[in-house]
Amino acid sequence: MATTEDRGAAESLDAWRKKVYARAPERTDELFSTISGIENEPLSTPESVATDYARDLGYPGEYPFTRGVYPSMYRGRLWTMRQFAGFGTPEETNERFRYLTEHGQTGLSTAFDMPTLMGYDSDHARSLGEVGREGVAVDSLADMETLFAGIPLADVSTSMTINSPAAIVLAYYVCVGEEQGVPRDKLRGTAQTDILKEYIAQKEWIFPPEPSMRLVVDMIEFCAREMPLFHPVSISGYHIREAGSTAAQELAFTLADGFAYVEAAIERGLDVDDFAPRLSFFFNAHLDFFEEIAKYRAARRIWARELRDRCALATARAASARSSCASTHRRPASRSPPSSPR
């Protein structure tokens, strides 16, 4: 009769690794680290990390927001899903916007061409060959009116991926809303406006850091007073990750940028409880499932803790790090396909 040998249960994780796990060595031809190069332990137990549940995790919708900024998260309301869209002329992109909204998209995400991102008109000599190529060309208020013609801004939120000229583009958007009869305090959406990550990763900056930061704080101040439903800054880690950072580096640079904006706004004399709730984040959704979960959790907890400790917040809501994400452009395949048919 077959019997099962009882060697006795391991009394600790370390004992298990030495006595049990060592008998079945890992494969040497595979990597078991994260995409960022962090080595994964073969097993996690309560011994792996000292955790105080209330302090470190808590409940969704409550400080420190580790498990989510809303109590029910997606079970209560689906996140807004947007397709990044913009090409050619304002007329062409308007046609695409209307198609997307007619087919159920609940938010718009606007891609601008390189001349617009760099503050050039389409007829400038430096715009030659770039007009409308990687986004829509917007040179004037008339272009913005055409871009959103027939789209009720009262019913849709609009994300605008633009940084250096963000204040000008937001002014255009406010004017279009007013022409539609939508007051500025009812407009919803986000302007990226994250100039610090431009110096770090994307390089689409126009002015030196000091005047650029002054413009960012102008946006934060204006929106806090005039546009309470609009996010004036989307503090972005996405571009930093795509430029080659690890998950930890993406998080570190992004949070540092966010704290710099908060400190600059406080120096302006703004109340952190008035503007912090409308600051948002934009992270990269990479391929390593569990590493990304850890990154988002860490981002929420660090942001909440640091704002509370540094800024003496009056409301917990001001410490909640709301974020959007976009999937990485890296190919999710184990190997590249052949370059020619076989």
C-alpha positions in Angstrom: 0.0 0.0 0.0 1.3 3.5 -0.9 1.9 5.7 2.0 2.6 9.4 2.3 5.7 10.3 4.2 5.1 12.8 6.9 8.3 14.9 7.3 6.5 17.5 9.5 5.3 20.9 8.4 7.9 23.7 8.2 7.8 26.0 11.1 8.8 29.1 9.2 9.2 30.5 5.7 13.0 30.2 6.0 12.7 26.6 7.1 10.4 25.8 4.3 12.8 27.2 1.7 15.7 25.2 3.2 14.0 21.9 3.9 11.2 21.7 1.3 11.7 24.1 -1.6 15.4 23.3 -2.0 14.4 19.7 -2.9 12.7 21.1 -6.1 15.1 23.6 -7.6 13.9 26.3 -9.9 14.4 26.1 -13.6 17.6 27.9 -14.6 16.5 28.8 -18.1 13.7 31.1 -17.0 13.6 34.6 -15.5 11.4 35.0 -12.4 12.0 38.7 -11.8 9.6 41.4 -12.7 10.0 43.4 -15.9 11.7 46.1 -13.8 14.3 43.5 -12.6 13.0 43.0 -9.1 13.6 39.4 -8.0 10.4 37.7 -6.9 10.4 35.4 -3.8 8.9 32.0 -4.6 6.3 32.4 -1.8 4.8 35.2 0.2 3.4 34.7 3.7 2.5 37.0 6.6 6.3 36.7 7.5 7.3 38.4 4.2 6.3 41.9 5.3 5.2 43.6 8.5 1.8 45.1 7.7 -0.5 47.1 9.9 -3.8 46.8 8.0 -5.4 50.1 9.0 -2.2 52.1 8.6 -0.8 50.5 5.4 -3.9 49.3 3.5 -7.2 50.5 5.0 -10.5 50.3 3.1 -11.3 51.6 -0.4 -12.4 55.2 -0.4 -10.7 55.9 2.9 -7.2 57.1 3.9 -4.6 56.1 2.8 -6.5 55.0 -0.3 -4.1 52.1 -0.9 -7.0 49.9 -2.2 -8.7 52.6 -4.2 -9.9 56.1 -4.0 -13.6 55.2 -4.3 -15.5 52.7 -2.0 -16.9 50.5 -4.8 -14.4 51.3 -7.5 -15.5 49.8 -10.9 -18.4 47.9 -9.3 -20.0 51.3 -8.6 -19.1 53.0 -11.8 -17.0 52.1 -14.8 -14.0 54.2 -15.5 -14.2 56.6 -18.5 -12.7 55.0 -21.6 -11.3 57.2 -24.3 -9.6 56.5 -27.6 -6.7 58.9 -28.2 -7.8 60.6 -31.4 -6.7 63.5 -33.5 -5.4 63.9 -37.0 -5.4 66.2 -40.0 -7.7 69.1 -39.9 -10.2 70.1 -37.2 -13.0 69.0 -39.6 -11.5 65.5 -39.9 -11.0 65.0 -36.2 -14.5 66.4 -35.4 -15.9 63.7 -37.7 -13.9 61.1 -35.7 -15.0 62.5 -32.4 -18.7 62.4 -33.4 -18.3 58.8 -34.6 -16.8 57.8 -31.2 -19.5 59.5 -29.1 -22.3 58.1 -31.3 -20.9 54.6 -30.7 -20.9 54.9 -26.9 -17.6 56.5 -25.9 -18.2 58.6 -22.8 -15.1 60.8 -23.0 -12.8 62.4 -25.6 -9.1 62.3 -25.7 -7.5 64.9 -28.0 -4.2 64.4 -29.8 -2.6 67.6 -31.1 0.0 67.7 -33.9 3.6 68.7 -33.2 3.3 72.3 -34.3 0.4 72.9 -31.9 2.3 71.2 -29.1 5.2 73.4 -29.7 3.2 76.6 -30.1 3.6 77.1 -33.8 0.9 78.0 -36.4 0.4 75.6 -39.3 1.9 78.1 -41.7 5.1 78.6 -39.8 8.2 77.5 -41.6 9.1 75.0 -38.8 5.7 73.3 -39.2 6.5 72.1 -42.7 5.8 68.4 -43.0 4.3 68.1 -39.5 0.8 69.7 -39.8 -1.9 67.2 -38.9 0.5 64.2 -38.9 0.4 62.9 -35.3 -2.6 64.9 -34.1 -5.0 67.6 -35.1 -3.8 71.1 -36.0 -5.3 73.8 -33.8 -4.1 77.4 -34.6 -7.0 79.5 -33.4 -10.3 79.7 -31.6 -12.0 79.1 -34.9 -10.2 75.7 -35.2 -11.4 74.8 -31.7 -14.9 75.7 -32.6 -14.7 73.5 -35.6 -13.1 70.7 -33.6 -16.1 70.5 -31.2 -18.9 71.5 -33.5 -22.0 69.4 -32.8 -20.5 67.9 -29.7 -22.4 69.0 -26.5 -19.6 69.8 -24.0 -22.1 69.7 -21.2 -22.4 65.9 -21.7 -18.8 64.8 -22.4 -15.5 65.1 -20.6 -12.5 66.0 -22.7 -8.9 65.1 -22.1 -6.4 67.3 -23.9 -2.8 66.0 -24.2 -0.9 69.3 -24.4 1.6 70.9 -22.1 3.4 74.1 -22.9 0.5 75.8 -24.6 -2.1 74.2 -22.3 -3.3 77.6 -20.9 -4.1 78.9 -24.5 -5.9 75.7 -25.5 -8.0 75.7 -22.2 -9.0 79.3 -22.9 -10.2 78.2 -26.4 -12.2 75.3 -24.8 -13.8 77.6 -22.3 -14.9 79.9 -25.1 -16.4 77.1 -27.1 -18.3 76.0 -24.0 -19.6 79.5 -23.5 -20.7 79.7 -27.1 -22.7 76.4 -26.5 -24.2 77.9 -23.4 -22.2 75.8 -21.0 -20.7 77.8 -18.1 -17.1 77.1 -17.3 -17.9 75.7 -13.9 -19.8 72.9 -15.6 -17.1 71.8 -18.1 -15.4 68.5 -17.3 -12.1 67.2 -18.5 -8.3 67.3 -18.1 -5.5 69.2 -19.5 -2.1 67.4 -19.2 -0.1 70.6 -18.4 2.7 68.4 -16.8 5.7 70.4 -17.9 8.2 68.8 -15.6 7.9 65.4 -17.2 8.7 67.2 -20.6 12.1 68.1 -19.3 12.5 64.5 -18.0 11.2 62.4 -20.9 9.1 63.9 -23.7 11.1 67.1 -24.4 8.1 69.1 -25.8 8.8 72.2 -23.8 8.9 75.8 -25.0 9.9 77.9 -22.0 12.6 77.4 -19.2 11.4 75.7 -16.0 10.7 78.8 -13.9 8.2 80.6 -16.3 6.8 77.2 -17.2 6.0 76.4 -13.6 4.4 79.8 -13.2 2.0 78.9 -16.1 1.2 75.5 -14.4 0.3 77.3 -11.2 -1.8 79.8 -13.1 -3.8 76.9 -14.5 -4.2 75.3 -11.1 -5.3 78.6 -9.5 -7.8 79.4 -12.4 -9.4 76.0 -12.3 -9.7 75.9 -8.5 -11.6 79.2 -8.7 -13.5 79.0 -12.0 -13.6 75.3 -13.2 -14.1 73.0 -10.2 -14.9 70.0 -12.4 -11.8 70.3 -14.5 -8.4 68.7 -13.8 -5.8 71.4 -14.6 -2.8 69.0 -14.4 -2.4 65.3 -15.2 0.9 64.4 -13.5 2.3 61.9 -15.9 4.5 58.8 -15.4 3.5 57.2 -18.7 6.1 59.1 -20.8 8.8 58.4 -18.2 8.2 54.7 -18.4 8.1 54.7 -22.2 11.4 56.5 -22.1 13.0 53.5 -20.4 12.4 53.8 -16.7 11.5 50.9 -14.3 8.2 50.9 -12.5 9.8 52.3 -9.3 11.5 55.1 -11.3 8.3 56.0 -13.0 6.6 56.3 -9.7 9.5 58.2 -8.1 9.7 60.9 -10.8 6.0 61.2 -11.1 5.3 61.7 -7.4 8.3 64.1 -7.2 6.8 66.2 -10.0 3.4 66.2 -8.2 4.9 67.4 -4.9 6.7 70.2 -6.8 3.4 71.4 -8.2 1.8 71.3 -4.8 4.6 73.2 -3.2 4.6 75.8 -6.0 0.8 76.3 -5.6 1.1 76.7 -1.8 3.9 79.3 -2.3 1.4 81.2 -4.5 -0.9 81.3 -1.5 -3.4 78.7 -2.6 -5.2 76.4 -0.1 -4.2 72.8 -0.7 -7.7 71.6 0.2 -9.0 73.7 -2.7 -6.8 72.6 -5.5 -5.4 69.1 -4.5 -8.6 67.2 -5.2 -8.4 68.2 -8.9 -4.9 67.1 -9.4 -4.8 63.8 -11.3 -2.2 61.2 -12.4 -1.5 59.4 -15.6 0.4 56.1 -15.3 1.7 53.5 -17.7 -0.1 50.2 -17.6 2.7 47.8 -18.4 2.8 44.1 -18.9 3.8 42.8 -15.4 0.3 42.4 -13.8 1.3 42.2 -10.1 4.1 44.8 -10.4 1.7 47.3 -11.8 -0.9 46.6 -9.0 1.9 47.2 -6.5 2.9 50.5 -8.3 -0.7 51.9 -8.3 -1.2 50.9 -4.6 2.1 52.5 -3.6 1.3 55.7 -5.6 -2.0 56.2 -3.8 -0.5 55.5 -0.3 2.6 57.6 -0.7 0.6 60.6 -2.2 -1.9 60.5 0.6 0.6 60.1 3.4 3.0 62.9 2.1 0.2 65.4 1.5 -1.2 64.7 5.0 2.1 65.0 6.7 3.5 68.0 4.6 0.5 70.1 4.1 -1.8 69.7 7.1 -4.9 68.8 5.0 -8.3 69.5 6.4 -10.0 66.9 4.3 -9.0 63.3 3.4 -10.5 63.8 -0.1 -7.7 66.2 -1.0 -5.2 63.3 -0.5 -6.8 60.9 -2.9 -4.7 60.2 -6.0 -7.1 59.7 -8.8 -5.5 58.4 -12.0 -5.9 57.4 -15.5 -3.7 55.0 -17.4 -2.7 53.9 -20.9 -1.3 50.6 -22.0 2.4 50.4 -22.9 3.5 50.5 -26.5 5.9 47.5 -25.9 4.8 44.4 -27.8 3.1 41.9 -25.5 4.6 38.9 -27.3 7.3 36.4 -26.3 9.2 37.0 -29.6 9.0 39.2 -32.6 7.3 37.8 -35.7 9.5 37.0 -38.7 10.3 40.0 -40.9 9.3 38.1 -44.1 7.0 35.1 -44.9 8.5 31.6 -44.8 
